[in-house]
Amino acid sequence: ELLEYIEDVLLNKCSNATQRLLEFAETLDPKSHPTAVRRKGQAAEATGGGDKAVSWRDGGVADRISYGLVKGIDEFIVKDTEEARLSFPQPLHVIEGPLMDGMNTVGDLFGAGKMFLPQVIKSARVMKKAVAHLIPFMEEEKAKRLAAGGAAERSDAGCMLIATVKGDVHDIGKNIVAVVLGCNNYRVVDIGVMCDWRKILDRAVEEKADIIGLSGLITPSLDEMVTVAQEMEKRGLKCPLLIGGATTSRMHTAVKISPQYSGSVVYVLDASRAVPVCQALLDEKRREDFESDIRDTYAELREDFYAGLEDRKYLTLPHAQEKKLNVDWKLAENLPFKPKLVGTKAYKDFPISEVLSAIDWNPFFQVWQLRGRYPNRGFPKIFNDETVGEEAKKLYEEAQAMLKTFVDNKSLQLHGMVGIYPANAVGEDIEVYADESRSQKRCSFFSLRQQAEKDTEEPYMGIGDFIAPKDSGLKDYIGMFVVSAGFGLEKITQKFKDDNDDYSYIMAEALADRLAEAFAEVLHQKMRKEDWGYSVDEDLSTEDLLKVKYQGIRPAPGYPSQPDHTEKATMWDLMKVKEEIGVELTESMAMLPAASVSALVFAGKCSQYFAVGKITDDQVQDYAKRKGLDLKTAEKWLSPMLSYEP
């Protein structure tokens, strides 16, 4: 058996050969001799030819199923499930009996911090394969029961419909929540990404969902969640609404979403919190007290929020402009550097091997909810943590194995492009010119300025401050790039989904995100050293790159330094991004494929990262006028930044 697994790896017979070998290795006793391997719990033969001790495979079928679930071993699960089916009166009893007993153990261990998310998702993979084997038999019994006039049975703990809202394409966190809830006997209906409110609510009614869960990553998703809550209220729905995703927060849920819906609205931080929240909401004995606590907590948060708005002081836009960052453009260190490349350059099928060293592994472990304690926080110190270190190391090794398949099979492609253009600041904005003559303006990028009053003499910054003003007579430039590591990912993940392999498809999505960020790091360095050429002698380690020890910045539209996502549309039109490398924008300005990164690039030593923060109505009106937007549209895109209620 071991020989077969090794041959699969050496001869590359299947895409998951390494994963299968690693899983098989988990079942072996580490103390066994290389030429006489044995299963864990299985003693070596006595010298006198005595019997072997009983291994986990020699136990009863219920014990074998439970062990396989807890340990995440799927090698025997179909065989064991079939044996159990033949010994139980109904296939459903196998799910309600040994399978749920095993998953209850998994849930208890996870809740107690004795199992970690990667292990739980491996357990879910085992569970899914068992259930997939039983479904045809259950459907057959259901058809017979209904034909005889009987009623359908319900065996789950409740039904949750989960979706990523309209315009948003990010779903790793949603997928993890779905898997964890499934492990706890919830029927999860995942309707995917870019779902508008009609699709969400119609399907929730159709599925008789007990709970609706919404996910989103980009800030426009926050408004879409508000819309869903409003429409739930109009339809008279009563089921709880759960809110989650990187851009969401408890405060936003309390202030913006909860008031729109008379039913329960609950913010869920991560997958580990989803189960206890669902249990409380669907438990008749606990629900009333839980909902009351949430309502009281959110009411207090709203009071604090609005009190904070009243207490916070802001400068008027003209006053903030007077206190802008004043760069001495006569100093040699601030003089613009003429780039070697003016225009665009595409990088198709960029080698994955060239970005691997630039991967920041810390967010990867955060996705899997593995966090080391001081002094073992962060990569690679996390491997030394006495609690999560062993699992983190194992996860890292499995990630390396998958990355190798990406490289070897060329199943995942990286495409990117850079652009560098003549530019100057005019007022608050950055004019981009067609060529070096600067006689024809091609477009403008629009800047937002800090207005929240500061206790220090620090300037009130906008990104336009980092570009030489047109009236200075200096010829400056602005750069930008778009990269993606998502081409081919859908095919990869679909294969894993077809195999009921949640662990591998979540791993693939998480790695694609890491590769996109690493690609951005590599391409930005190429811009500095080659395409722009202002840092040709730069020689920084990966650690120094991640600590931003290089000259210049690369703020992303839609994030703190320029919180308007619609600025991406100008980038896409200017560089012809969709036509050149196939990366698209959704109506909410999310990038598709999801594993993509975009940024504006500023080369000057004076440039620095900052957060615009909250802005007042005078700046919003001015911004809308400069950009040619009606006020309502501007307020919609800038809603998270508004210091007032529109």
C-alpha positions as CSV (number, residue, x, y, z in Angstrom):
1,E,0.0,0.0,0.0
2,L,2.8,2.4,0.9
3,L,4.6,1.5,-2.4
4,E,1.5,2.6,-4.3
5,Y,1.4,6.0,-2.7
6,I,5.1,6.6,-3.2
7,E,4.8,5.6,-6.9
8,D,2.0,8.0,-7.3
9,V,4.2,10.8,-6.1
10,L,7.3,9.8,-8.0
11,L,5.5,9.2,-11.3
12,N,3.1,12.1,-10.8
13,K,0.1,9.8,-11.5
14,C,-2.4,12.2,-9.9
15,S,-2.7,15.8,-8.9
16,N,-3.3,15.0,-5.2
17,A,-0.6,12.4,-4.8
18,T,1.4,14.3,-2.3
19,Q,-1.6,15.1,-0.2
20,R,-2.7,11.4,-0.2
21,L,0.8,10.3,0.8
22,L,0.9,12.9,3.7
23,E,-2.5,11.7,4.9
24,F,-1.4,8.0,4.7
25,A,1.7,9.0,6.7
26,E,-0.5,10.3,9.4
27,T,-1.9,6.9,10.0
28,L,1.5,5.3,10.5
29,D,3.3,4.7,13.8
30,P,6.4,7.1,13.7
31,K,8.3,4.5,15.8
32,S,7.9,1.7,13.3
33,H,10.9,0.5,11.3
34,P,11.2,1.8,7.7
35,T,11.0,-1.7,6.3
36,A,8.2,-2.7,8.6
37,V,5.7,0.2,8.8
38,R,2.6,-0.3,10.9
39,R,-0.5,1.7,11.7
40,K,-0.8,3.9,14.8
41,G,-2.0,1.8,17.7
42,Q,-0.8,-1.4,16.1
43,A,2.0,-3.0,18.0
44,A,5.0,-4.7,16.3
45,E,4.8,-8.5,16.3
46,A,6.3,-10.1,19.3
47,T,9.5,-12.1,18.9
48,G,7.7,-15.3,19.6
49,G,5.1,-14.7,16.8
50,G,2.4,-13.3,19.2
51,D,-0.7,-11.5,18.0
52,K,-0.6,-7.8,17.0
53,A,-2.3,-5.3,19.3
54,V,-5.7,-4.1,18.0
55,S,-5.3,-1.1,15.6
56,W,-8.1,1.5,15.0
57,R,-9.0,-0.4,11.8
58,D,-9.8,-3.5,13.9
59,G,-12.5,-1.7,16.0
60,G,-16.2,-1.6,15.4
61,V,-17.5,0.3,12.4
62,A,-18.8,3.2,14.5
63,D,-15.5,3.6,16.2
64,R,-13.7,3.5,12.9
65,I,-15.9,6.2,11.4
66,S,-15.4,8.4,14.4
67,Y,-11.7,7.9,14.4
68,G,-11.5,8.7,10.7
69,L,-13.5,11.9,11.2
70,V,-11.5,13.2,14.1
71,K,-8.2,12.4,12.4
72,G,-9.3,13.6,9.0
73,I,-8.5,10.3,7.3
74,D,-10.7,9.7,4.3
75,E,-9.0,6.6,2.9
76,F,-11.5,4.2,4.3
77,I,-14.6,6.3,4.9
78,V,-16.7,5.1,1.9
79,K,-16.0,1.5,2.8
80,D,-16.9,2.1,6.5
81,T,-20.0,4.1,5.6
82,E,-21.3,1.3,3.4
83,E,-20.7,-1.2,6.1
84,A,-22.6,1.0,8.6
85,R,-25.4,1.5,6.1
86,L,-25.9,-2.2,5.8
87,S,-26.1,-2.6,9.6
88,F,-28.5,0.4,10.3
89,P,-32.2,0.4,9.5
90,Q,-31.9,3.6,7.4
91,P,-29.1,5.5,5.7
92,L,-30.2,8.6,7.7
93,H,-29.4,6.7,10.9
94,V,-25.7,6.5,9.8
95,I,-25.6,10.3,9.6
96,E,-27.5,10.8,12.9
97,G,-25.4,8.1,14.6
98,P,-21.7,7.5,14.0
99,L,-21.1,10.3,11.6
100,M,-22.6,13.0,13.8
101,D,-21.0,11.4,16.9
102,G,-17.7,11.9,15.2
103,M,-18.4,15.4,14.1
104,N,-19.7,16.3,17.6
105,T,-16.3,15.2,18.9
106,V,-14.7,17.4,16.3
107,G,-16.9,20.4,17.3
108,D,-16.1,19.9,21.0
109,L,-12.4,19.7,20.4
110,F,-12.5,22.8,18.1
111,G,-14.5,24.7,20.7
112,A,-12.1,23.7,23.4
113,G,-9.1,24.8,21.3
114,K,-7.8,21.3,21.0
115,M,-8.4,21.1,17.3
116,F,-7.6,23.8,14.8
117,L,-9.4,25.0,11.6
118,P,-7.2,23.0,9.1
119,Q,-8.0,19.8,11.0
120,V,-11.7,20.7,11.2
121,I,-11.9,21.2,7.4
122,K,-10.1,17.9,6.8
123,S,-12.8,16.3,9.1
124,A,-15.4,18.0,6.9
125,R,-13.9,16.5,3.8
126,V,-14.3,13.0,5.4
127,M,-17.9,13.8,6.4
128,K,-18.8,15.0,2.9
129,K,-17.5,11.9,1.3
130,A,-19.5,9.8,3.7
131,V,-22.7,11.7,3.1
132,A,-22.1,11.7,-0.7
133,H,-22.1,8.0,-0.6
134,L,-25.3,7.9,1.4
135,I,-27.3,10.5,-0.6
136,P,-28.4,8.1,-3.4
137,F,-29.8,5.7,-0.9
138,M,-31.5,8.4,1.1
139,E,-33.1,9.9,-2.0
140,E,-34.4,6.4,-2.9
141,E,-36.0,6.0,0.5
142,K,-37.4,9.5,0.4
143,A,-39.0,8.8,-3.0
144,K,-40.6,5.6,-1.6
145,R,-41.8,7.4,1.5
146,L,-43.4,10.3,-0.5
147,A,-45.0,7.9,-2.9
148,A,-46.6,6.1,0.0
149,G,-48.0,9.4,1.3
150,G,-45.4,10.0,4.0
151,A,-43.7,13.2,4.9
152,A,-40.0,14.1,4.4
153,E,-37.8,13.9,7.5
154,R,-35.6,16.7,8.7
155,S,-32.3,15.7,10.4
156,D,-30.2,18.9,10.4
157,A,-29.7,21.4,13.2
158,G,-31.1,24.2,11.0
159,C,-30.7,25.7,7.5
160,M,-28.4,28.6,6.8
161,L,-28.3,30.4,3.4
162,I,-25.0,32.1,2.9
163,A,-23.9,34.4,0.1
164,T,-21.3,37.0,-1.0
165,V,-23.3,40.2,-1.8
166,K,-23.7,41.9,-5.2
167,G,-20.6,43.2,-6.8
168,D,-18.2,41.3,-4.5
169,V,-16.3,38.2,-5.5
170,H,-14.4,37.2,-2.4
171,D,-15.5,34.1,-0.6
172,I,-12.7,32.4,1.3
173,G,-14.1,33.4,4.7
174,K,-17.7,32.5,3.6
175,N,-16.5,29.1,2.5
176,I,-14.8,28.4,5.8
177,V,-17.9,29.4,7.7
178,A,-20.0,27.1,5.5
179,V,-17.7,24.2,6.2
180,V,-17.6,24.7,9.9
181,L,-21.4,25.0,10.2
182,G,-21.7,21.8,8.0
183,C,-19.5,20.1,10.5
184,N,-22.0,20.9,13.2
185,N,-25.0,19.4,11.3
186,Y,-26.3,22.6,9.8
187,R,-27.6,22.4,6.2
188,V,-25.7,25.2,4.5
189,V,-27.0,26.5,1.2
190,D,-24.1,28.5,-0.4
191,I,-25.4,30.4,-3.4
192,G,-22.0,31.8,-4.3
193,V,-20.7,35.4,-5.0
194,M,-22.1,38.5,-6.6
195,C,-25.6,37.8,-5.3
196,D,-28.2,40.6,-5.4
197,W,-30.9,40.9,-2.7
198,R,-33.6,39.4,-4.8
199,K,-31.6,36.2,-5.4
200,I,-30.7,36.0,-1.7
201,L,-34.2,36.4,-0.4
202,D,-36.0,34.4,-3.0
203,R,-33.7,31.5,-2.4
204,A,-33.9,31.9,1.4
205,V,-37.7,31.6,1.1
206,E,-37.4,28.6,-1.2
207,E,-35.0,26.8,1.1
208,K,-37.0,27.7,4.2
209,A,-33.7,29.1,5.6
210,D,-33.6,29.6,9.4
211,I,-30.7,32.1,9.1
212,I,-29.3,34.2,6.3
213,G,-25.6,35.0,6.2
214,L,-24.0,37.8,4.2
215,S,-20.3,38.2,3.4
216,G,-18.2,40.9,1.7
217,L,-14.7,42.2,1.4
218,I,-14.8,45.6,-0.3
219,T,-16.5,48.7,1.2
220,P,-19.3,48.9,-1.4
221,S,-20.5,45.6,0.0
222,L,-21.5,47.4,3.2
223,D,-24.2,49.3,1.4
224,E,-25.4,46.2,-0.3
225,M,-25.8,44.5,3.1
226,V,-27.9,47.5,4.2
227,T,-30.1,47.0,1.2
228,V,-30.6,43.3,1.9
229,A,-31.7,44.2,5.5
230,Q,-34.1,46.8,4.2
231,E,-35.6,44.3,1.7
232,M,-35.9,41.6,4.4
233,E,-38.0,44.1,6.4
234,K,-40.2,45.0,3.5
235,R,-40.9,41.3,2.9
236,G,-41.7,40.7,6.5
237,L,-39.1,38.1,7.1
238,K,-38.2,37.1,10.6
239,C,-35.1,34.9,10.3
240,P,-31.9,36.2,11.8
241,L,-29.3,38.0,9.6
242,L,-25.6,37.3,10.2
243,I,-23.0,39.7,8.9
244,G,-19.3,38.9,8.2
245,G,-16.3,39.6,6.1
246,A,-13.1,41.6,6.2
247,T,-14.7,45.0,5.6
248,T,-17.5,44.5,8.1
249,S,-17.4,45.4,11.8
250,R,-19.6,45.2,14.9
251,M,-19.9,49.0,14.9
252,H,-21.0,49.2,11.2
253,T,-23.5,46.3,11.8
254,A,-24.9,48.1,14.9
255,V,-25.1,51.6,13.3
256,K,-26.0,50.9,9.6
257,I,-27.5,47.5,9.3
258,S,-29.3,46.6,12.5
259,P,-31.7,49.6,12.4
260,Q,-33.0,48.5,9.0
261,Y,-34.4,45.2,10.1
262,S,-36.7,44.3,13.0
263,G,-35.3,40.8,13.2
264,S,-32.0,39.8,14.7
265,V,-28.9,41.2,13.1
266,V,-25.6,39.8,14.4
267,Y,-22.0,40.5,13.4
268,V,-19.8,37.4,13.4
269,L,-16.1,37.9,13.6
270,D,-14.9,34.6,12.2
271,A,-15.8,30.9,11.6
272,S,-15.2,29.9,15.2
273,R,-18.0,32.3,16.4
274,A,-20.5,31.2,13.8
275,V,-21.5,28.0,15.5
276,P,-22.3,29.3,19.0
277,V,-24.2,32.3,17.4
278,C,-26.4,29.9,15.3
279,Q,-26.9,27.6,18.2
280,A,-28.1,30.5,20.4
281,L,-30.4,31.9,17.7
282,L,-32.1,28.5,17.0
283,D,-32.4,27.4,20.6
284,E,-35.9,28.4,21.8
285,K,-34.7,28.5,25.4
286,R,-31.7,30.7,24.7
287,R,-32.8,32.8,21.7
288,E,-34.8,35.5,23.6
289,D,-32.0,36.3,26.0
290,F,-29.4,36.2,23.3
291,E,-31.3,38.5,21.0
292,S,-32.0,40.9,23.9
293,D,-28.3,41.1,24.8
294,I,-27.4,41.8,21.1
295,R,-30.1,44.5,20.9
296,D,-28.8,46.2,24.1
297,T,-25.2,46.0,23.0
298,Y,-25.9,47.4,19.6
299,A,-28.0,50.2,21.0
300,E,-25.0,51.2,23.2
301,L,-22.7,51.0,20.2
302,R,-25.0,53.4,18.3
303,E,-25.0,55.8,21.2
304,D,-21.2,55.8,21.4
305,F,-20.9,56.2,17.6
306,Y,-23.2,59.2,17.4
307,A,-21.7,60.8,20.5
308,G,-18.3,60.4,18.9
309,L,-19.5,62.2,15.8
310,E,-20.6,65.1,17.9
311,D,-17.4,65.2,19.8
312,R,-15.1,64.9,16.7
313,K,-13.9,68.2,15.2
314,Y,-13.1,68.7,11.6
315,L,-11.3,71.4,9.6
316,T,-13.1,72.9,6.6
317,L,-11.7,71.8,3.3
318,P,-10.1,75.2,2.6
319,H,-8.5,75.1,6.1
320,A,-7.2,71.5,5.6
321,Q,-5.8,72.6,2.2
322,E,-3.9,75.4,3.8
323,K,-2.3,72.8,6.1
324,K,-1.4,70.3,3.3
325,L,1.9,68.6,3.0
326,N,4.2,71.3,1.6
327,V,7.0,69.6,-0.3
328,D,10.0,71.7,-1.2
329,W,10.2,70.7,-4.9
330,K,13.5,72.6,-5.3
331,L,15.4,70.1,-3.1
332,A,17.4,67.6,-5.1
333,E,15.9,64.7,-3.2
334,N,12.4,65.7,-4.2
335,L,13.1,66.2,-7.9
336,P,11.0,63.8,-10.1
337,F,12.9,60.9,-11.7
338,K,12.3,60.4,-15.4
339,P,11.3,56.7,-15.9
340,K,12.8,54.4,-18.5
341,L,9.3,53.2,-19.4
342,V,6.6,55.6,-20.3
343,G,3.4,53.8,-21.2
344,T,2.4,50.2,-20.3
345,K,4.1,46.8,-20.1
346,A,2.2,43.5,-19.7
347,Y,3.6,40.4,-18.0
348,K,1.7,37.4,-19.2
349,D,2.2,34.0,-17.6
350,F,4.7,35.4,-15.1
351,P,6.6,32.5,-13.5
352,I,5.1,31.5,-10.1
353,S,8.6,30.4,-9.1
354,E,9.8,34.0,-9.2
355,V,7.2,35.3,-6.7
356,L,7.4,32.4,-4.1
357,S,10.1,34.1,-2.1
358,A,8.0,37.2,-1.7
359,I,5.0,35.5,-0.1
360,D,3.9,37.0,3.2
361,W,2.8,33.9,5.1
362,N,1.3,35.7,8.1
363,P,-2.1,36.4,6.4
364,F,-2.2,32.8,5.2
365,F,-2.0,31.5,8.8
366,Q,-4.7,34.1,9.8
367,V,-7.1,32.7,7.2
368,W,-6.7,29.3,8.9
369,Q,-7.1,31.0,12.3
370,L,-3.7,29.8,13.5
371,R,-2.1,32.5,15.7
372,G,1.0,32.0,17.8
373,R,1.5,33.6,21.1
374,Y,4.3,36.0,22.0
375,P,7.2,35.5,21.4
376,N,6.1,33.1,18.6
377,R,3.9,35.4,16.6
378,G,4.4,35.6,12.9
379,F,6.1,33.5,10.3
380,P,8.3,31.5,10.9
381,K,8.3,31.9,14.6
382,I,4.8,30.4,14.7
383,F,6.3,27.0,14.1
384,N,7.8,27.2,17.6
385,D,4.5,27.9,19.4
386,E,3.6,25.0,21.7
387,T,-0.1,25.2,20.9
388,V,-0.4,25.8,17.2
389,G,3.2,25.3,16.0
390,E,2.9,21.7,15.0
391,E,-0.3,22.3,13.0
392,A,1.1,25.4,11.4
393,K,4.2,23.5,10.2
394,K,2.0,20.8,8.8
395,L,-0.2,23.3,7.0
396,Y,2.8,25.1,5.6
397,E,4.2,21.9,4.2
398,E,0.9,21.0,2.6
399,A,0.8,24.5,1.1
400,Q,4.3,24.0,-0.3
401,A,3.1,20.7,-1.9
402,M,0.2,22.5,-3.5
403,L,2.4,25.3,-4.7
404,K,4.6,22.8,-6.3
405,T,1.7,21.3,-8.3
406,F,0.8,24.8,-9.5
407,V,4.3,25.2,-10.8
408,D,4.7,21.8,-12.2
409,N,1.3,21.5,-13.8
410,K,1.1,25.2,-14.8
411,S,-2.5,25.0,-13.7
412,L,-2.5,28.5,-12.2
413,Q,-1.4,31.5,-14.3
414,L,-0.2,34.9,-13.2
415,H,-0.9,37.9,-15.4
416,G,0.0,41.5,-14.6
417,M,0.8,44.9,-16.2
418,V,2.3,48.2,-15.2
419,G,1.8,51.7,-16.5
420,I,3.9,54.9,-16.0
421,Y,2.6,58.2,-17.3
422,P,3.5,61.9,-17.4
423,A,1.6,63.6,-14.6
424,N,1.3,66.8,-12.5
425,A,-0.8,67.9,-9.6
426,V,-3.4,70.6,-10.4
427,G,-5.2,71.7,-7.2
428,E,-6.4,68.6,-5.4
429,D,-6.1,66.3,-8.4
430,I,-3.5,64.6,-10.6
431,E,-3.6,65.2,-14.3
432,V,-2.3,62.4,-16.5
433,Y,-1.0,63.4,-19.9
434,A,-1.0,61.6,-23.3
435,D,2.7,62.0,-23.8
436,E,5.8,63.9,-22.7
437,S,4.7,67.1,-24.5
438,R,2.0,67.3,-21.8
439,S,-0.2,69.2,-24.1
440,Q,-3.2,66.8,-24.0
441,K,-4.7,65.6,-20.7
442,R,-5.9,61.9,-20.9
443,C,-7.5,61.7,-17.5
444,S,-7.4,62.7,-13.9
445,F,-7.0,60.9,-10.6
446,F,-8.9,62.6,-7.8
447,S,-7.6,63.1,-4.3
448,L,-9.3,63.2,-0.9
449,R,-7.8,65.1,2.0
450,Q,-7.7,64.5,5.7
451,Q,-10.1,66.7,7.7
452,A,-10.3,65.3,11.2
453,E,-8.6,67.8,13.6
454,K,-5.2,66.7,14.8
455,D,-3.6,67.5,18.2
456,T,-0.2,67.9,16.5
457,E,1.2,70.1,13.7
458,E,1.1,67.2,11.3
459,P,-0.1,68.1,7.8
460,Y,-3.5,67.2,6.4
461,M,-2.6,65.0,3.5
462,G,-4.0,63.9,0.1
463,I,-2.3,61.8,-2.5
464,G,-2.0,64.8,-4.8
465,D,0.6,66.2,-2.4
466,F,3.1,63.6,-3.6
467,I,3.1,64.8,-7.3
468,A,4.9,68.0,-8.4
469,P,2.4,70.8,-9.1
470,K,2.0,71.8,-12.7
471,D,2.9,75.4,-11.9
472,S,6.2,74.3,-10.5
473,G,7.4,73.6,-14.1
474,L,8.7,70.1,-13.0
475,K,7.8,67.1,-15.1
476,D,6.5,64.4,-12.8
477,Y,5.1,61.0,-13.3
478,I,2.5,58.6,-11.8
479,G,2.7,54.8,-12.0
480,M,0.1,52.0,-11.5
481,F,-0.2,48.3,-11.8
482,V,-2.7,45.4,-11.8
483,V,-1.8,41.8,-11.1
484,S,-3.8,38.6,-10.8
485,A,-3.0,35.1,-9.6
486,G,-6.5,33.9,-10.3
487,F,-6.4,32.6,-13.8
488,G,-7.0,28.8,-13.8
489,L,-8.1,28.9,-10.1
490,E,-11.8,28.3,-10.8
491,K,-11.0,25.0,-12.7
492,I,-8.7,23.9,-9.8
493,T,-11.2,24.6,-7.1
494,Q,-14.1,23.1,-9.0
495,K,-12.2,19.8,-9.2
496,F,-11.7,19.9,-5.5
497,K,-15.4,20.7,-4.9
498,D,-16.5,17.9,-7.2
499,D,-14.3,15.6,-5.0
500,N,-15.9,17.0,-1.8
501,D,-12.5,18.3,-0.8
502,D,-13.2,21.5,1.1
503,Y,-9.7,21.6,2.6
504,S,-7.9,21.6,-0.8
505,Y,-10.2,24.2,-2.5
506,I,-9.9,26.6,0.5
507,M,-6.1,26.0,0.5
508,A,-6.0,26.8,-3.3
509,E,-8.0,30.0,-2.8
510,A,-5.8,31.1,0.1
511,L,-2.6,30.4,-1.8
512,A,-3.9,32.3,-4.9
513,D,-4.5,35.4,-2.7
514,R,-0.9,35.1,-1.3
515,L,0.5,34.7,-4.8
516,A,-1.3,37.8,-6.0
517,E,0.1,39.9,-3.1
518,A,3.6,38.4,-3.7
519,F,3.3,39.2,-7.4
520,A,2.4,42.8,-6.5
521,E,5.5,43.0,-4.3
522,V,7.7,41.6,-7.1
523,L,6.2,43.8,-9.9
524,H,6.5,46.9,-7.7
525,Q,10.1,46.1,-7.2
526,K,10.6,45.7,-10.9
527,M,9.1,49.1,-11.4
528,R,11.4,50.7,-8.9
529,K,14.6,49.0,-10.3
530,E,13.9,48.5,-14.0
531,D,10.8,50.2,-15.5
532,W,11.0,53.4,-13.5
533,G,14.6,52.9,-12.5
534,Y,14.8,55.3,-9.5
535,S,16.1,52.5,-7.2
536,V,18.4,50.5,-9.4
537,D,20.7,49.6,-6.5
538,E,17.9,48.5,-4.2
539,D,18.8,45.2,-2.5
540,L,16.2,44.4,0.1
541,S,15.3,41.2,1.8
542,T,11.8,39.8,1.7
543,E,11.4,40.9,5.3
544,D,12.5,44.5,4.5
545,L,10.1,44.6,1.5
546,L,7.2,43.6,3.7
547,K,8.2,46.3,6.1
548,V,8.0,48.8,3.3
549,K,11.7,49.9,3.6
550,Y,11.8,50.9,-0.1
551,Q,11.3,54.4,-1.6
552,G,7.8,55.2,-2.7
553,I,4.3,53.9,-1.9
554,R,1.6,51.9,-3.7
555,P,-1.8,52.8,-2.3
556,A,-4.8,50.9,-3.6
557,P,-8.0,52.7,-4.7
558,G,-10.7,52.0,-2.3
559,Y,-8.4,51.8,0.7
560,P,-7.3,54.3,3.3
561,S,-5.2,56.8,1.3
562,Q,-7.8,57.0,-1.5
563,P,-11.0,55.4,-0.3
564,D,-13.0,55.8,-3.6
565,H,-13.1,52.4,-5.4
566,T,-14.3,54.1,-8.6
567,E,-10.8,55.4,-9.2
568,K,-10.0,51.9,-10.4
569,A,-12.2,52.5,-13.5
570,T,-9.9,55.3,-14.5
571,M,-6.9,52.9,-14.2
572,W,-8.7,50.2,-16.2
573,D,-9.6,52.7,-19.0
574,L,-6.1,54.2,-19.1
575,M,-4.2,51.0,-19.3
576,K,-6.8,48.9,-21.1
577,V,-6.5,46.3,-18.3
578,K,-9.3,44.0,-19.4
579,E,-8.1,43.9,-23.0
580,E,-4.4,43.4,-22.1
581,I,-4.5,40.8,-19.2
582,G,-8.2,39.9,-18.8
583,V,-8.8,41.3,-15.3
584,E,-12.3,42.8,-15.0
585,L,-14.2,45.1,-12.6
586,T,-17.6,44.3,-11.2
587,E,-20.3,46.9,-10.8
588,S,-19.0,47.4,-7.2
589,M,-15.4,47.7,-8.4
590,A,-14.3,44.4,-7.2
591,M,-11.6,42.8,-9.3
592,L,-12.3,39.6,-11.2
593,P,-10.6,37.1,-10.8
594,A,-10.8,37.7,-7.0
595,A,-7.1,36.9,-6.4
596,S,-6.0,40.3,-7.9
597,V,-4.3,43.4,-6.6
598,S,-4.2,46.9,-8.1
599,A,-2.4,50.1,-7.0
600,L,-1.3,53.6,-7.9
601,V,2.5,54.0,-7.6
602,F,4.2,57.1,-6.3
603,A,8.0,57.3,-6.5
604,G,8.9,60.4,-4.5
605,K,10.7,60.3,-1.2
606,C,8.1,62.6,0.2
607,S,5.3,60.0,-0.4
608,Q,3.9,58.2,2.6
609,Y,1.0,56.0,3.6
610,F,-1.9,57.7,5.5
611,A,-5.6,57.3,6.1
612,V,-8.0,59.9,4.9
613,G,-10.4,59.1,7.7
614,K,-13.8,60.8,8.0
615,I,-14.6,63.7,5.7
616,T,-17.2,66.4,5.9
617,D,-20.0,67.5,3.5
618,D,-18.0,70.4,2.0
619,Q,-15.3,68.1,0.8
620,V,-17.8,65.6,-0.6
621,Q,-19.6,68.3,-2.5
622,D,-16.3,69.6,-3.8
623,Y,-15.2,66.1,-4.8
624,A,-18.4,65.3,-6.6
625,K,-18.2,68.6,-8.6
626,R,-14.6,67.9,-9.6
627,K,-15.3,64.4,-10.6
628,G,-18.5,65.2,-12.4
629,L,-20.8,63.1,-10.1
630,D,-24.1,64.0,-8.5
631,L,-23.9,64.3,-4.8
632,K,-25.9,61.2,-4.0
633,T,-23.6,59.0,-6.1
634,A,-20.5,60.5,-4.5
635,E,-22.0,59.9,-1.0
636,K,-22.8,56.3,-2.0
637,W,-19.2,55.5,-2.9
638,L,-17.8,57.4,0.0
639,S,-20.4,56.3,2.6
640,P,-17.9,54.6,5.0
641,M,-15.9,57.9,5.1
642,L,-18.8,60.3,5.8
643,S,-18.7,62.2,9.1
644,Y,-22.4,62.9,8.7
645,E,-25.7,61.1,7.8
646,P,-26.6,61.9,4.2
